[in-house]
Amino acid sequence: MHKATDEQIRKETDRLRSLNARLDNEKEAKRKAPVMALDAFMGESLPNPPPDISNPRQLSNFEHLRITSEKDYPNNEPVITWDGSGIAAPGNITAISAQAKAGKTAFVTMLLSGAISTGGFCDLFGQINVLVNDSRKAVIVFDTEQAEADQQYNVRTTLKRAGLSNTPDHLLSYNIRQLQLSEYRQTTDAICEAANSHFGGIHSIYIDGVADYIKDVNSVEQATEIREYFTLLSIRYQCPVILVIHQNPGSNKERGHLGSEIQRKCYGIINITKDGDISTAKNSFSRKAGELETICFKYSSEYGYHVEVEAPVNDAQASKLERIKTSIKTVLKPLDTTSYMDLVRSIVGSTACGEATAKRYISVAEANKWVSKGEDGKYRLAQSVSVSTGINQYQT
């Protein structure tokens, strides 16, 4: 057996010391591991990494997003108002929704006539006003639904409402149904950019219909993306973008998740329904308005386009009016005169209704001219009492 040299003994001793040290370190690590995991759940964490001084995050980098009272912002005057309240404004999207063939296109052509009119001369529905476009900024329509001949008919209707015989240069009505879906946005961007440059701005943009810009109206991602696209389009050109969208069958809810997304972000929603040959437009939502009086319209062969008409009284309303008229005639005979409170008490006694209801009956009777109040302050029955069916009648 060979005797180990001093050098071999020294190396072996160093190896054993190194091995023992490594084993001790592993034991210490295992002992501390549970404590470190618990510390993580106790809210302790590693210190934040040092800031990247090569790319500092300074507030000045975000100043363009900050709103202050001193900054100048583009004019946000409504472009379209309903009874004086804004329903479409620059930098915002507005929706017009309805079932098929309910009157969406008729409402749009009415708005377009105001946008291209000369000096505001056009046939608008009484409560609607469109910002006069004397500077002749571009008015752009993108139609994804109708055939070219049908869209041409709508253009001619728009001109007729505006008292024009020829298509003005700044009315840009495009039929993009013949394009591939993948080309819709690119074409929209190119036309808007060129129109903005050529006409010195855009008055308003109409998309008929917005659902055709995506493959699936129930896709959250696609709906959010296209809503964002049109919102940014309205901001870029500082004009309202009017989105025409269908409703779900048998419902007044706009189609799919796209409808929900538009509802969340729009400036206003105009809902159109149809009963028989009469369409009714209702401002179902607006950031700048409360509940507004509805607008009824129907096609007129005399004018060649839709005109505003009186609101019809349905069977239920007519029955209620007849019941109120009968109650009034029961307690107030011809040539009788009575004070207001005596008339209230008589109606309460005759119909067993409450005092508030009796007072409402009198208001309805006055609105329909079934009773009149004389100079002596007394109420008397009108000579001719009949249920009227006009738009201006008091509704209960």
C-alpha positions as CSV (number, residue, x, y, z in Angstrom):
1,M,0.0,0.0,0.0
2,H,1.3,3.4,-1.0
3,K,1.5,6.0,1.7
4,A,-0.4,9.2,0.9
5,T,1.7,12.2,0.3
6,D,1.2,15.5,2.2
7,E,-0.2,17.1,-1.0
8,Q,-2.8,14.4,-1.5
9,I,-3.9,14.7,2.2
10,R,-4.3,18.5,1.8
11,K,-6.4,18.2,-1.4
12,E,-8.7,15.6,0.2
13,T,-9.1,17.8,3.3
14,D,-10.1,20.8,1.2
15,R,-12.6,18.6,-0.8
16,L,-14.3,17.4,2.4
17,R,-14.5,21.0,3.8
18,S,-16.1,22.2,0.6
19,L,-18.6,19.3,0.6
20,N,-19.6,20.0,4.2
21,A,-20.0,23.7,3.5
22,R,-22.3,23.0,0.5
23,L,-24.4,20.6,2.6
24,D,-24.7,23.2,5.4
25,N,-25.8,25.8,2.8
26,E,-28.5,23.5,1.4
27,K,-29.8,22.8,4.9
28,E,-30.0,26.5,5.6
29,A,-31.8,27.1,2.4
30,K,-34.4,24.4,3.1
31,R,-34.9,25.9,6.6
32,K,-35.5,29.4,5.2
33,A,-37.7,28.3,2.2
34,P,-41.0,28.1,4.1
35,V,-40.4,31.4,5.8
36,M,-39.7,33.1,2.4
37,A,-42.9,31.6,1.0
38,L,-44.9,32.9,3.9
39,D,-43.3,36.3,3.7
40,A,-44.6,36.5,0.1
41,F,-48.2,35.9,1.3
42,M,-47.6,38.5,4.1
43,G,-47.2,41.2,1.5
44,E,-43.4,41.4,1.4
45,S,-41.9,41.5,-2.0
46,L,-38.6,42.2,-3.7
47,P,-37.7,45.8,-4.0
48,N,-38.8,47.5,-7.2
49,P,-36.2,47.5,-9.9
50,P,-34.3,50.8,-10.4
51,P,-36.0,53.2,-12.8
52,D,-34.9,53.1,-16.4
53,I,-33.4,56.5,-16.6
54,S,-33.0,56.1,-20.4
55,N,-36.8,56.2,-20.8
56,P,-38.2,58.3,-17.9
57,R,-42.0,58.4,-17.4
58,Q,-42.7,62.1,-17.0
59,L,-46.1,63.7,-16.7
60,S,-45.3,65.9,-19.6
61,N,-45.5,62.8,-21.8
62,F,-49.2,62.6,-21.1
63,E,-50.1,66.2,-21.2
64,H,-52.0,65.8,-24.4
65,L,-54.5,63.5,-22.6
66,R,-55.0,66.0,-19.7
67,I,-58.2,68.1,-19.6
68,T,-58.0,71.6,-18.2
69,S,-60.2,74.7,-18.3
70,E,-57.5,76.7,-20.0
71,K,-56.9,74.5,-23.1
72,D,-58.6,75.2,-26.4
73,Y,-60.7,72.2,-27.6
74,P,-62.6,71.8,-30.9
75,N,-66.1,73.2,-30.9
76,N,-68.5,70.5,-29.7
77,E,-71.7,72.3,-30.8
78,P,-74.3,69.6,-31.7
79,V,-74.6,69.1,-35.4
80,I,-78.1,67.6,-35.1
81,T,-80.6,68.6,-32.4
82,W,-84.1,67.3,-31.5
83,D,-86.4,69.9,-29.9
84,G,-83.2,72.0,-29.1
85,S,-81.4,69.1,-27.4
86,G,-78.2,67.6,-29.0
87,I,-78.5,64.1,-30.4
88,A,-75.3,64.1,-32.6
89,A,-72.1,66.1,-32.1
90,P,-68.5,66.2,-33.3
91,G,-66.2,63.6,-31.9
92,N,-69.1,61.2,-31.1
93,I,-71.1,58.3,-32.6
94,T,-74.9,58.3,-32.7
95,A,-77.0,55.3,-33.6
96,I,-80.3,55.0,-35.5
97,S,-81.8,51.6,-34.8
98,A,-84.9,49.8,-36.0
99,Q,-86.3,46.6,-37.5
100,A,-86.1,46.1,-41.2
101,K,-88.3,48.4,-43.3
102,A,-89.3,50.5,-40.3
103,G,-88.1,53.8,-41.6
104,K,-84.4,54.1,-40.9
105,T,-83.5,55.2,-44.4
106,A,-86.3,57.7,-44.5
107,F,-85.0,59.3,-41.3
108,V,-81.4,59.4,-42.7
109,T,-82.4,61.0,-46.0
110,M,-84.2,63.7,-43.9
111,L,-81.1,64.4,-41.9
112,L,-78.9,64.4,-45.1
113,S,-81.2,67.0,-46.7
114,G,-80.4,69.3,-43.8
115,A,-76.7,68.7,-44.2
116,I,-76.6,69.6,-47.9
117,S,-79.2,72.3,-47.9
118,T,-78.5,75.8,-49.1
119,G,-79.0,78.3,-46.3
120,G,-80.9,75.7,-44.2
121,F,-83.7,75.5,-46.8
122,C,-85.0,71.9,-46.6
123,D,-88.0,69.9,-45.4
124,L,-87.0,68.6,-42.0
125,F,-89.3,67.1,-39.4
126,G,-90.5,69.9,-37.2
127,Q,-88.5,69.1,-34.1
128,I,-85.2,68.3,-35.9
129,N,-82.6,70.8,-36.8
130,V,-79.3,70.2,-38.7
131,L,-76.4,72.6,-38.4
132,V,-76.3,74.7,-41.5
133,N,-73.4,73.6,-43.8
134,D,-72.8,76.9,-45.7
135,S,-69.1,76.1,-45.9
136,R,-70.0,73.0,-47.9
137,K,-67.9,70.5,-45.9
138,A,-68.2,66.9,-47.0
139,V,-71.3,64.9,-46.2
140,I,-70.3,61.2,-46.6
141,V,-72.6,58.2,-46.8
142,F,-71.3,54.6,-46.8
143,D,-74.0,52.1,-47.8
144,T,-73.3,48.4,-47.2
145,E,-76.8,47.1,-47.7
146,Q,-78.7,48.4,-50.7
147,A,-78.3,47.9,-54.4
148,E,-76.9,50.9,-56.4
149,A,-80.3,51.7,-57.9
150,D,-82.0,51.8,-54.5
151,Q,-79.3,54.0,-53.1
152,Q,-79.6,56.3,-56.1
153,Y,-83.3,56.6,-55.3
154,N,-82.4,57.7,-51.7
155,V,-80.0,60.3,-53.1
156,R,-82.7,61.7,-55.3
157,T,-85.1,61.8,-52.3
158,T,-82.5,63.7,-50.3
159,L,-82.1,66.2,-53.1
160,K,-85.9,66.6,-53.3
161,R,-86.2,67.3,-49.6
162,A,-83.4,69.9,-49.9
163,G,-85.0,71.6,-53.0
164,L,-82.0,70.7,-55.2
165,S,-82.1,69.2,-58.7
166,N,-78.5,68.1,-59.0
167,T,-76.2,66.3,-56.7
168,P,-73.9,68.8,-54.9
169,D,-70.2,68.0,-55.0
170,H,-69.9,67.8,-51.3
171,L,-72.6,65.0,-51.0
172,L,-70.5,61.9,-51.3
173,S,-72.7,58.8,-51.2
174,Y,-70.8,55.5,-51.8
175,N,-72.0,52.0,-52.3
176,I,-69.4,49.7,-50.9
177,R,-71.5,46.5,-50.9
178,Q,-69.6,45.4,-53.9
179,L,-66.3,45.4,-52.0
180,Q,-64.8,42.7,-49.9
181,L,-65.3,43.0,-46.1
182,S,-61.5,43.3,-45.7
183,E,-61.6,46.4,-47.9
184,Y,-64.3,48.3,-46.0
185,R,-62.2,50.1,-43.5
186,Q,-59.3,50.9,-45.9
187,T,-61.8,52.4,-48.3
188,T,-63.6,54.3,-45.6
189,D,-60.3,55.8,-44.4
190,A,-59.1,56.7,-47.8
191,I,-62.4,58.5,-48.8
192,C,-62.6,60.4,-45.5
193,E,-59.0,61.5,-45.7
194,A,-59.4,62.7,-49.3
195,A,-62.8,64.4,-48.6
196,N,-61.4,66.2,-45.6
197,S,-58.5,67.5,-47.6
198,H,-60.6,68.5,-50.7
199,F,-63.6,70.2,-48.9
200,G,-61.7,71.6,-45.9
201,G,-63.5,69.3,-43.4
202,I,-66.3,66.9,-42.9
203,H,-69.8,67.9,-41.8
204,S,-71.1,64.4,-40.9
205,I,-70.6,60.7,-41.8
206,Y,-73.4,58.1,-42.2
207,I,-72.7,54.4,-42.0
208,D,-75.7,52.3,-43.3
209,G,-75.2,49.6,-41.8
210,V,-72.4,49.3,-39.3
211,A,-72.9,45.6,-38.6
212,D,-71.6,44.7,-42.1
213,Y,-68.1,46.1,-41.1
214,I,-67.5,43.0,-39.0
215,K,-68.0,39.2,-39.4
216,D,-69.7,38.5,-36.1
217,V,-71.9,41.0,-34.3
218,N,-71.8,38.8,-31.2
219,S,-68.0,38.8,-31.0
220,V,-66.8,41.0,-28.1
221,E,-63.5,41.6,-29.7
222,Q,-64.9,42.6,-33.1
223,A,-67.7,44.7,-31.7
224,T,-65.3,46.7,-29.4
225,E,-62.8,47.1,-32.2
226,I,-65.3,48.5,-34.7
227,R,-66.9,50.8,-32.2
228,E,-63.5,52.1,-31.3
229,Y,-62.7,52.6,-35.0
230,F,-65.8,54.8,-35.7
231,T,-65.3,56.7,-32.5
232,L,-61.7,57.5,-33.5
233,L,-63.0,58.4,-37.0
234,S,-65.3,61.0,-35.4
235,I,-62.6,62.4,-33.3
236,R,-60.0,62.6,-36.1
237,Y,-62.4,64.6,-38.4
238,Q,-64.3,66.3,-35.6
239,C,-67.7,65.4,-36.9
240,P,-70.5,63.1,-35.8
241,V,-70.6,59.5,-37.2
242,I,-74.2,58.2,-37.6
243,L,-74.4,54.4,-37.3
244,V,-77.4,52.7,-38.7
245,I,-78.0,49.3,-37.0
246,H,-80.8,46.7,-37.1
247,Q,-82.5,45.4,-34.0
248,N,-82.8,41.8,-32.9
249,P,-85.9,40.2,-34.3
250,G,-88.9,40.9,-32.1
251,S,-87.0,43.2,-29.9
252,N,-86.0,46.9,-29.6
253,K,-82.5,45.9,-28.6
254,E,-79.7,46.6,-31.1
255,R,-78.1,43.5,-32.7
256,G,-75.7,41.4,-30.7
257,H,-72.7,42.6,-28.6
258,L,-72.2,45.3,-31.2
259,G,-75.5,46.8,-30.2
260,S,-74.4,46.7,-26.5
261,E,-71.1,48.3,-27.3
262,I,-72.7,51.1,-29.2
263,Q,-75.2,51.7,-26.4
264,R,-72.4,52.1,-23.9
265,K,-70.4,54.6,-25.9
266,C,-72.8,56.6,-28.1
267,Y,-73.9,60.2,-27.8
268,G,-77.5,59.3,-28.6
269,I,-79.7,56.6,-29.9
270,I,-82.7,57.1,-32.1
271,N,-85.2,54.2,-32.1
272,I,-87.7,53.8,-34.9
273,T,-90.7,51.6,-34.9
274,K,-93.5,51.1,-37.4
275,D,-97.2,50.4,-36.9
276,G,-99.2,50.0,-40.2
277,D,-97.9,52.8,-42.5
278,I,-96.8,55.1,-39.8
279,S,-93.2,55.1,-38.4
280,T,-92.4,56.6,-35.0
281,A,-89.0,57.9,-34.0
282,K,-88.1,58.1,-30.4
283,N,-85.0,59.5,-28.8
284,S,-84.3,56.5,-26.6
285,F,-81.1,57.9,-25.2
286,S,-79.0,61.1,-25.3
287,R,-76.2,62.4,-23.1
288,K,-77.5,65.9,-23.6
289,A,-81.3,65.4,-23.4
290,G,-84.0,63.8,-21.4
291,E,-87.2,62.3,-22.8
292,L,-88.2,64.1,-26.0
293,E,-91.5,64.1,-27.8
294,T,-91.8,61.4,-30.4
295,I,-91.9,62.1,-34.1
296,C,-94.4,60.2,-36.4
297,F,-93.9,60.1,-40.2
298,K,-95.3,58.3,-43.2
299,Y,-94.7,58.2,-46.9
300,S,-96.5,60.9,-48.9
301,S,-97.2,60.2,-52.6
302,E,-97.9,63.9,-53.0
303,Y,-94.4,64.9,-51.9
304,G,-92.6,61.8,-52.9
305,Y,-90.9,61.3,-49.5
306,H,-91.8,60.7,-45.9
307,V,-93.5,63.6,-44.1
308,E,-94.4,64.2,-40.4
309,V,-97.9,63.3,-39.4
310,E,-100.1,63.4,-36.3
311,A,-99.6,60.6,-33.7
312,P,-102.4,58.1,-33.9
313,V,-104.6,57.3,-31.0
314,N,-104.7,53.5,-30.4
315,D,-107.8,51.6,-29.3
316,A,-106.7,51.5,-25.7
317,Q,-106.2,55.3,-25.6
318,A,-109.5,55.9,-27.4
319,S,-111.3,53.7,-24.9
320,K,-109.8,55.5,-22.0
321,L,-110.7,58.9,-23.4
322,E,-114.3,57.7,-24.0
323,R,-114.5,56.6,-20.3
324,I,-113.3,60.0,-19.1
325,K,-115.8,61.8,-21.4
326,T,-118.6,59.7,-20.1
327,S,-117.7,60.5,-16.5
328,I,-117.7,64.2,-17.2
329,K,-121.1,64.1,-19.0
330,T,-122.5,62.1,-16.0
331,V,-121.7,64.7,-13.4
332,L,-121.9,67.9,-15.6
333,K,-125.2,68.4,-17.4
334,P,-125.8,71.0,-20.2
335,L,-126.3,74.5,-18.8
336,D,-124.8,73.4,-15.4
337,T,-122.0,75.4,-13.9
338,T,-119.8,74.3,-11.0
339,S,-116.6,75.2,-9.3
340,Y,-113.4,73.3,-9.8
341,M,-113.5,71.5,-6.4
342,D,-117.2,70.8,-6.7
343,L,-116.5,69.1,-10.0
344,V,-113.7,67.1,-8.5
345,R,-115.9,65.9,-5.7
346,S,-118.7,65.0,-8.2
347,I,-116.3,62.9,-10.3
348,V,-115.0,61.1,-7.1
349,G,-118.5,60.3,-6.0
350,S,-119.6,59.1,-9.4
351,T,-116.6,57.0,-10.3
352,A,-115.2,56.0,-6.9
353,C,-111.8,57.2,-8.0
354,G,-109.3,59.2,-6.0
355,E,-109.1,63.0,-6.0
356,A,-105.8,63.0,-8.0
357,T,-107.5,60.9,-10.7
358,A,-110.5,63.2,-10.8
359,K,-108.3,66.2,-11.3
360,R,-106.5,64.4,-14.1
361,Y,-109.9,63.7,-15.7
362,I,-110.7,67.5,-15.7
363,S,-107.3,68.2,-17.3
364,V,-108.1,65.7,-20.1
365,A,-111.5,67.2,-20.5
366,E,-110.1,70.7,-20.8
367,A,-107.4,69.6,-23.3
368,N,-110.1,68.0,-25.5
369,K,-112.4,71.0,-25.1
370,W,-115.2,68.9,-23.5
371,V,-115.5,71.4,-20.7
372,S,-114.6,75.1,-20.5
373,K,-113.9,77.5,-17.7
374,G,-115.8,80.8,-17.9
375,E,-114.8,84.2,-16.7
376,D,-116.7,83.5,-13.5
377,G,-114.3,80.7,-12.8
378,K,-117.1,78.1,-13.1
379,Y,-116.9,75.0,-15.3
380,R,-119.5,74.1,-17.9
381,L,-120.0,71.4,-20.5
382,A,-119.1,72.2,-24.1
383,Q,-121.9,72.3,-26.6
384,S,-120.3,69.6,-28.7
385,V,-118.5,66.8,-26.9
386,S,-116.6,64.2,-28.9
387,V,-113.4,62.2,-28.6
388,S,-110.7,63.7,-30.8
389,T,-108.0,61.6,-32.3
390,G,-105.4,64.3,-33.1
391,I,-101.8,64.5,-32.2
392,N,-102.2,67.4,-29.8
393,Q,-104.7,65.7,-27.5
394,Y,-103.8,65.2,-23.8
395,Q,-102.6,61.7,-23.3
396,T,-103.3,59.8,-20.0
